[in-house]
């Protein structure tokens, strides 16, 4: 039972975070998401309804106390229209209060999560944790970008007779695989070697001209300025 509740809590996490621990591979996330969705929906809706009865009595009481302080308060409270008006105002105030909206959102989210897992076999987490994870990833990305230093255009060097035809020094790593065909100034190249060098361009790539008998894959149209940020429109 404890493991099932623990799995239900874990199912609230974004999918990218679930893959960080190997033991999570044993978790049945479909069952866990259904359970966590049902608990989330019932718990939040129960609090929503129970809080309404308390809020209704409290708010009607404060309105009545304020009305009784006026000379015609007794007559006003005896009016059926005033009573309906007090009830309607109290209902609107409760429905649109921040806590009520939050509880209603989580009740709907839990219902949708449970149905999504049951019908579509998908296992979505809770939206607030997705937003938090997105914020953390943005901060980490910003820090990583800052650590790499300012962006500057690549330096391109041409070689002859040393096994490489082209050398590229870049300030940012490139997602180049050895099977990728790289086009530069009308010629095709393939990646032969990668090395680390000194800043501000520590990523070194050595390319050789693509032989005519090899299949061209891609190709990637390379330009030394591709690492620079795009100009604002």
N, C-alpha and C positions, 0 to 999 in steps of 0.2 A: 504493500500500500504506500509506504514511504517512497519507494522508488518510482511508483507511478505518479505521485504528486511532484516529485523532483523532476521527472520527465516533462510534466505539464508546465512547470516553471521554465524549464529550458526551452520549451517550444515557443515561448514569448520572444526569444532572441531572434535577431535577423539571421537568415540562412548562412551568411558569410561568417558569422561568429560561431556557428555550430560546428564547423569543420576544423576548428583550431585544436580540438582535443580528440585523440584517437578513440577513446572509450565511448564517445557520443555516437559512433557508428552502430552501436548496439541498440540505440534508442529507436523505438517505433514512433516516429514523429507524427504519423497520421493519427494514431490513437491518442497520443499526448496532446495534439492540437485540438482534437475533438473535445477531450476532457477539459483542457484549459479554456476553450471557448465557451463551453457550457457553464463552467464555474464563473468565468468572467461575466457572462450575460446574467446569470441568476443572481449573483452577488450584487452587481451594480444596480440591477432593476429592483431587487429587494430593498437596498438602501434608498433608492430613488423614491419608491412608494412609501416606505416607512417614514422617511424624512418629511415627505409631503404632509402626512397627518399631523406630525409634530409641528411643522412650520405653519400649517393652516390654523391650528388652535392658538398658537402663539401670536400670529399676526392678527387674527380676528380679535384676540384679547387686547392687543395694544391699540388697535383702531377703536374698539369699543371704549377703552379707558380714555382715549383722547376725546371721543365724542361726548362722553359723560361729563366732561369738564365744561361743556358749553351749556347755556341755559336751555336750549331746545334739544339737548342730546337724547333724552328719553324718547321724545316723539320721533326723532330721526331714526333711531335704532328700531323702533316699532314698525317702520315702513318696510314693506316687502321689497320694494325697488332698491332701497338702501342696502338691505341684507344681500340681495342678489349682486348688487354692485360691489360690496365688500368681498364677497366670495370670488367674483370675477377678477378683481384687481389682485387679490391674494394669489389666485391661480397663475395669472400672467407673471406676477413678480417671481413666483417660485420657478416656473418653467424656464424663464430667461435669466435666472441667476447663474453665475459662472460655475458653481459646484453642480447644479442640476444639469447644465449642458454637458459638463464633463462626465457625469454619471451616465447620462443618456447615450453619449458617444461610445463609452466603453461597453454598455449593454448591447448596442447595435454592432460594434466591432466584434465582440465575443460571439454573437449569433452568426455573423458572416464568416468568421474564422472557422467555426464548427461546421457550417454547411459547406464551406470551400474544401475542408479536409475530407468530409464525408462523401461529397458528390464528385468533386474534381480531383481528389487525392493530392491536393496541394497543401502545403503546411506553412502558411504565412505567420510571421510574428506580429507583435503589437506595434502600431504606428509610432508611438512615442519613442520606443527603443530604436526604430529605424531612423527617426530624425536625429536622435542622439548619436547613433553610429555614423550617420552621414556627417554630422558636425565634427566628430573625432577624426574621421578620414580626411576631411578638408583641412583640419589643423595639421595632421601628420603630413599631408601632401605639401602644405605650405612650408613646413619646417624642412622637409626633404629638398624642396626646390631652393630654399634659402641656403641650405648647406652646400649645394652645388655651385654657388656663386653666381655672378651675373651672366646672362646669356650673351654670347658673342658668336659671330659667324664662324663656320668651320674653315680650317686651313686645308687646302688640297695640295698635295705634292705628287709629282710624277717621277717614276723611277724607270731605269732600264738596266737589264742584265743582272738583277738580284733576286729574281723570282716573284717580284711584285711590280705591277704596272702603275698602281695608284695608292697613295696614302692619304688618309683623312684623319685629321685631329679635330675632335669635337668637344664642346663643353657639356654635352649631355649624352647619355648612353642611347644607342640605337637598337631597335628591335630587328636586327638583321640576322637571318639564318643563312647557313652555307648554301642552301638550295635556292635562295632568292637571287633573282637577276636584278642588278642595279644598273640603271641607265644614266650616263652622265656625258653631256656634250655630244650626243649622237652615238656613243659607243656603249657596249654592254660589258659589265664586269660581274665577277663573283667574289664573295668574301673568302679570303684565305686564312687570315689570322687577326686576332684581337689582342691588344696589349693595353696596359695602364701607363700613363705618362704624367708629366708634371702639369699643374694648373697653369693657365685657366682652361686648357683643353686636355684633360687627362684621359680621354677615351680615344684610343688609336685603332684605326681599322686599315688593314692592308688588303688591297683588291688586285685581282689579276683579270686580264681581258678574257671575256667569255669565248671559249673555243666554238668554232662554227658547227661542230658535230653535236653540241649539247643543246638540249631543249631550253628555250627561254621561258622562265617562270615569272609571271608578274606582268611587266617588270616594275620595279620601284624607280620612279623618275626623281633622281636625287638633285638637290641644289644646296650649295653651301649656306644659304640663308634660311633653310627650313627650320632651324632650331630657334630662330628669332621669333618673338611674339608677333602675332598678326597685328597690323596697324588698325587702330580704332576707326570705325566707319562714322 
